[in-house]
């Protein structure tokens, strides 16, 4: 997760459920996942 937080490029993510999203939209949630783990 820490490595993914440093990615500068943006690309489309296709999750196994829900709508497609982008890396930039999801990077804001990564710090909370790190605290969770």
N, C-alpha and C positions, 0 to 999 in steps of 0.2 A: 504494500500500500504506500509506503514512503516513497518508493521509486516512481510509482504512478503519479503521485502528487507533484513530481518535478517535471513531468512531460509538458512541453510547450506546444506541441502540435495538437490539433483537435481532430477527432474522428468520430464517426457514428458508432454507437453501441447498440447491439440488438440483444436485449435480455431474453431469457427464456419465458418471461411473462411480462405483461404490461406493454407500454408503448416504447418505441425507440427513443433514444436519448443521445447526448454527446458527452464526450469525456469532460469538456469544460463545465457542463451542467452538473456532472457528478463529482467533480473534484472538490466542490465545496462541502460535500458530505463525508469525505474521507477522514478528516480529523476526528469526527465523532466515532467512526468505525475503529480507528486506532485506540481511542480511549476504551471502547467496548472490549476489545481483545486484550 
